[in-house]
Amino acid sequence: MATTSDSDLDVGELVEREGHETMLPSVTRSMLSTKSFVASEVEAMPSATGSQVEFPEGPTDVGGYERPRGARMGDIIGGRYIVDGQLGRGGMGRVLRVKHQALGKPFALKVIKSALAINPRIRELFYREARLASALSHDNICSIVDFGQDEGFGLFMVMELLEGQTVHAKLRHSGPMTAKVACDVMWQVADAARFIHSRQILHGDIKTENIFLVRTPAQRRLVKLLDFGLSRADLGRTEGVDGTPEYLAPERIGGAPASPSSDIYAMGIVFFELLTGRMPFVGASKDVMRMQQNQPLPKPSEMVPDLDERADQIIARATAKNPAERHADVASFMYELRTLMGMLGMEQQGGARRRALAPDAARQRREHDHSLKAASEIFGAVPLPMASCDYTGRVRAANPAFLEFLGAAGDAGGLQLRDSALPEVYPSLFDDLQTVAATRRPLKRVIYLNEGGDRVVEAAVVLAPAPSAAEVTAGEIHIVLHPLRALLS
């Protein structure tokens, strides 16, 4: 369709114009009462990510997907990772030891099972979660350094190579941990969970198989949390319920999505397992899930001589059947765990150990948190309506101006654009969201909003893909609205 000179803008030009306001003055009334129409499509702008993206930003056409063959010694994956051998197998596929062709540095590379990789939902999850994981940095989280799709071997993810063993393997070979060791491991797991929750990210499958004990030169005990958000793609384990039955919170078995509370439930199960060397519930998946819903956990102190009763209390609260009765957040869990560690004479030792792990970590996290708070304050105060949503129109975040624009009360939680009046004035909204999600290119539209009477406001709507490095909104679409001029109908 034809475009007008006033409409032909770049994102950088969406600023206040002489004689026009930067707010949409009475949009709520016009959107809720008067239907309007999309006037024109503006030329797509250059991608915000430019040519820096080396791998696909999302699922490709599954119809043309060919079943990849298994990787062997000497094979090159992703054009630069030479296969040295196999490290193991998991629910999502094989984990290989590889060496970067140019750097010579070793890494662990996970190749996703072809049976999973051809599933559109799992491919979408893979790209979304891999982008999230690669943007995080924490002492107790395994770093994701690369990901993508190889024509011959399928989807792959590259991680730092860890020397050591999983907690699951440690328990199987050596039996339960002492209370002090269990607390130390649990503290590091909890700190990793606290960190990702503070970034509005969930793990969804905390279990001893996803907790790795790293062998370090100084013989320190360093714990790494693996596969957060990724193992949920392996649906076969629980017959359609995401997660591992032995660690699954009762509400998730009932169909509720993963939440911070369900991660806390899994941490309670892990703590029980560390102290006792066994799972609280065993058996067929259906039987275990039934026990998770109806049967309280045994007390670890009944199995472990001289165990402080505070361990029982922490685990009982974390694994309460009612999510409202669990710890309010991971910080509350850590507060009670710290009390137990103090009773065991670990508090000072634990603090010294954490300082030794990374002397500058506290300062770096403080600076990062301040940056996040500053960005949040700017986002909340900016007068232009702004939001982030997925391609279906489910809103993750929106500033007050956007909520006022839609006439929505409260916050953005649970807001669906389909339920608002926006599609009435922007009929191609959902087609455009899918286009931006698929092409990873920004798109701009011009809409006309009737304010009542004979006054009409011409407004630009910019849809842009979130940067691949975004911690939370990667894979989503950012929306910005800006008035251009007032017209007479």
SULZI-V162583 format. One line per field, one symbol per residue. ss: DSSP state (~ for helix, > for strand, _ for the rest). phi: phi as a letter, one per 30 degrees, with the letter a starting at -180 (. if undefined). burial: I if it has 16 or more other C-alpha atoms within 10 Angstrom, else O. A space follows every 10 residues. Layout:
# SULZI-V162583
ss->???
phi->???
burial->???
This chain:
# SULZI-V162583
ss->____~~~___ ~~~_______ ______~~~~ ~~~___>>>> >>________ __________ _~~~______ _____>>___ >>>>>>>>>_ __>>>>>>>> _____>>>>> >>_~~~~__~ ~~~~~~~~~~ ~~~~______ >__>>>>>>> ___>>>>>>_ ___>>>~~~~ ~~~~____~~ ~~~~~~~~~~ ~~~~~~~~__ _______~~~ >>>>>_____ >>>>>_____ ~~~_~~~~__ ____~~~__~ ~~~______~ ~~~~~~~~~~ ~~~~~~____ ____~~~~~~ ~~~~_____~ ~~______~~ ~~~~~~~~__ __~~~____~ ~~~~~~~~~~ ~~~___~~~~ ~~~~~~~___ ~~~~~~~~~~ ~~~~~~~~~~ ~____>>>>_ ___>>>>>_~ ~~~~~~____ _____>~~~_ _~~~~___~~ ~~~~~~~~~_ __>>>>>>>> >>__>>>>>> >>>>>_____ ______>>>> >>>>>>>>_
phi->.dccddcdcc edcdbdcdib dccddbdedd ddbbdbadca cceddddddh cddcbedadc dddcdcddcd dbeidcciia ccdclcclbb dclccccbbd dcdiddbcbc cdedddddde dddddedddd ddddccbaec bddccaalbc eccjdbbcbd dccladdedd ddcciddded dedddddddd dddeddddch bcdiadaddc cccddcedid cccbdchdic dddddddbhj cdjcedbdde ddddjdddae ddddeddddd dedddcibdd bbkdeddddd dedbcdddde ddcceidddd deddddddce ddedcdedad ddeddddddd dddciceddd dddddddaec dddddddddd dddddddded cddddbabbd ddjddcbade ddddedicci cdeidcdddc deedcbeced ddddddddch bdbbbcbccd djiccbcdbc cccbddeddd dccejcbccb cbdcacbcd
burial->OOOOOOIIIO OOOIOOOOOO OIIIOOIIII IIOOIIIIII IIIIOOOOOO OOOOOOIIIO OOOOOOOIOO IOOOIIIIOO IIIIIIOOOO OIIIIIIIII OOOOOIIIII IIIIOIIIOO OIIIIIIIII IIIIIIOOII IIIIIIIIII OIIIIIIIIO IIOOOIIIOI IOOOIIIOII OIIIIIIIII IIIIIIIOOO IIIIIIIIII IIIIOOOOOO OIIIIIIIII IIIIIOOIOO IIIIIIIIII IIIOOOOIII IIIIIIIIII IIIIIIIIOI IOOOIOOIIO IIIOOOIOII IOOOOOIOOI IIOIIIIIII IOIOOIIOII OOIIOIIIOI IOOOOIIOOI OOOOOOOOOO OOOOOOOOOO OOOOOOOOII OOIIIIIIII IIIIIIIIII IIIIIIOOOO OIOOIOIOOO IIIIIIOOII OIIIIIIIOI IIIIIIIIII IOOOOIIIII IIIIIIIIII IIIIIIIIII IIIIIIOOO
